[in-house]
Amino acid sequence: MTISVEHELLTVAEAADRLRVTTRYIHMLIADGTLPAMRLGRRSIRLRKEDVDHVLRPIETWISEGTKNTRNQLV
């Protein structure tokens, strides 16, 4: 992965604060490949701010265009 100077880098703790999750959860996202990360030396990990923000995504709605809500049909 290449990185240019204009990308803001975050530490694991900063990413966790930004997403309001634990550092353990950030490490899990890195381990499963959901969140790309880079090593800086032996122990330091850095994440691009854009990658951290990309982890946040809208919740899919129950009703999609042209389909009915199957959840309501079960009730």
C-alpha positions as protocol buffer text, in pm:
chain_id: "A"
residue {
  index: 1
  type: MET
  ca { x: 0 y: 0 z: 0 }
}
residue {
  index: 2
  type: THR
  ca { x: 140 y: 338 z: -92 }
}
residue {
  index: 3
  type: ILE
  ca { x: 51 y: 650 z: 97 }
}
residue {
  index: 4
  type: SER
  ca { x: 91 y: 1012 z: 1 }
}
residue {
  index: 5
  type: VAL
  ca { x: 160 y: 1299 z: 235 }
}
residue {
  index: 6
  type: GLU
  ca { x: -191 y: 1443 z: 211 }
}
residue {
  index: 7
  type: HIS
  ca { x: -346 y: 1144 z: 395 }
}
residue {
  index: 8
  type: GLU
  ca { x: -392 y: 1201 z: 765 }
}
residue {
  index: 9
  type: LEU
  ca { x: -272 y: 904 z: 971 }
}
residue {
  index: 10
  type: LEU
  ca { x: -431 y: 794 z: 1298 }
}
residue {
  index: 11
  type: THR
  ca { x: -307 y: 568 z: 1574 }
}
residue {
  index: 12
  type: VAL
  ca { x: -519 y: 273 z: 1684 }
}
residue {
  index: 13
  type: ALA
  ca { x: -629 y: 471 z: 1991 }
}
residue {
  index: 14
  type: GLU
  ca { x: -725 y: 773 z: 1779 }
}
residue {
  index: 15
  type: ALA
  ca { x: -923 y: 551 z: 1540 }
}
residue {
  index: 16
  type: ALA
  ca { x: -1102 y: 390 z: 1835 }
}
residue {
  index: 17
  type: ASP
  ca { x: -1188 y: 732 z: 1977 }
}
residue {
  index: 18
  type: ARG
  ca { x: -1311 y: 850 z: 1638 }
}
residue {
  index: 19
  type: LEU
  ca { x: -1544 y: 550 z: 1599 }
}
residue {
  index: 20
  type: ARG
  ca { x: -1625 y: 536 z: 1973 }
}
residue {
  index: 21
  type: VAL
  ca { x: -1518 y: 173 z: 2000 }
}
residue {
  index: 22
  type: THR
  ca { x: -1241 y: -9 z: 2186 }
}
residue {
  index: 23
  type: THR
  ca { x: -886 y: -48 z: 2060 }
}
residue {
  index: 24
  type: ARG
  ca { x: -947 y: -423 z: 2071 }
}
residue {
  index: 25
  type: TYR
  ca { x: -1227 y: -382 z: 1818 }
}
residue {
  index: 26
  type: ILE
  ca { x: -997 y: -179 z: 1591 }
}
residue {
  index: 27
  type: HIS
  ca { x: -736 y: -457 z: 1612 }
}
residue {
  index: 28
  type: MET
  ca { x: -1008 y: -709 z: 1519 }
}
residue {
  index: 29
  type: LEU
  ca { x: -1105 y: -502 z: 1212 }
}
residue {
  index: 30
  type: ILE
  ca { x: -739 y: -488 z: 1110 }
}
residue {
  index: 31
  type: ALA
  ca { x: -692 y: -864 z: 1162 }
}
residue {
  index: 32
  type: ASP
  ca { x: -994 y: -961 z: 952 }
}
residue {
  index: 33
  type: GLY
  ca { x: -897 y: -722 z: 671 }
}
residue {
  index: 34
  type: THR
  ca { x: -1190 y: -485 z: 711 }
}
residue {
  index: 35
  type: LEU
  ca { x: -964 y: -195 z: 807 }
}
residue {
  index: 36
  type: PRO
  ca { x: -636 y: -151 z: 618 }
}
residue {
  index: 37
  type: ALA
  ca { x: -339 y: -58 z: 837 }
}
residue {
  index: 38
  type: MET
  ca { x: 33 y: 6 z: 808 }
}
residue {
  index: 39
  type: ARG
  ca { x: 317 y: -71 z: 1045 }
}
residue {
  index: 40
  type: LEU
  ca { x: 550 y: 206 z: 1150 }
}
residue {
  index: 41
  type: GLY
  ca { x: 848 y: 30 z: 1303 }
}
residue {
  index: 42
  type: ARG
  ca { x: 801 y: -291 z: 1500 }
}
residue {
  index: 43
  type: ARG
  ca { x: 507 y: -197 z: 1718 }
}
residue {
  index: 44
  type: SER
  ca { x: 335 y: 115 z: 1589 }
}
residue {
  index: 45
  type: ILE
  ca { x: 31 y: 85 z: 1365 }
}
residue {
  index: 46
  type: ARG
  ca { x: -112 y: 369 z: 1161 }
}
residue {
  index: 47
  type: LEU
  ca { x: -444 y: 394 z: 981 }
}
residue {
  index: 48
  type: ARG
  ca { x: -556 y: 636 z: 715 }
}
residue {
  index: 49
  type: LYS
  ca { x: -834 y: 863 z: 839 }
}
residue {
  index: 50
  type: GLU
  ca { x: -1029 y: 795 z: 517 }
}
residue {
  index: 51
  type: ASP
  ca { x: -1011 y: 418 z: 578 }
}
residue {
  index: 52
  type: VAL
  ca { x: -1136 y: 462 z: 935 }
}
residue {
  index: 53
  type: ASP
  ca { x: -1425 y: 681 z: 815 }
}
residue {
  index: 54
  type: HIS
  ca { x: -1506 y: 425 z: 544 }
}
residue {
  index: 55
  type: VAL
  ca { x: -1576 y: 161 z: 810 }
}
residue {
  index: 56
  type: LEU
  ca { x: -1886 y: 363 z: 900 }
}
residue {
  index: 57
  type: ARG
  ca { x: -2162 y: 287 z: 654 }
}
residue {
  index: 58
  type: PRO
  ca { x: -2538 y: 341 z: 652 }
}
residue {
  index: 59
  type: ILE
  ca { x: -2762 y: 70 z: 790 }
}
residue {
  index: 60
  type: GLU
  ca { x: -2951 y: -104 z: 514 }
}
residue {
  index: 61
  type: THR
  ca { x: -3320 y: -26 z: 527 }
}
residue {
  index: 62
  type: TRP
  ca { x: -3572 y: -301 z: 585 }
}
residue {
  index: 63
  type: ILE
  ca { x: -3761 y: -204 z: 272 }
}
residue {
  index: 64
  type: SER
  ca { x: -3576 y: -195 z: -58 }
}
residue {
  index: 65
  type: GLU
  ca { x: -3725 y: -55 z: -373 }
}
residue {
  index: 66
  type: GLY
  ca { x: -3961 y: -309 z: -525 }
}
residue {
  index: 67
  type: THR
  ca { x: -3948 y: -558 z: -234 }
}
residue {
  index: 68
  type: LYS
  ca { x: -4166 y: -603 z: 72 }
}
residue {
  index: 69
  type: ASN
  ca { x: -4048 y: -617 z: 430 }
}
residue {
  index: 70
  type: THR
  ca { x: -4033 y: -991 z: 500 }
}
residue {
  index: 71
  type: ARG
  ca { x: -3975 y: -923 z: 870 }
}
residue {
  index: 72
  type: ASN
  ca { x: -4323 y: -774 z: 906 }
}
residue {
  index: 73
  type: GLN
  ca { x: -4474 y: -1075 z: 730 }
}
residue {
  index: 74
  type: LEU
  ca { x: -4347 y: -1305 z: 1006 }
}
residue {
  index: 75
  type: VAL
  ca { x: -4523 y: -1109 z: 1282 }
}
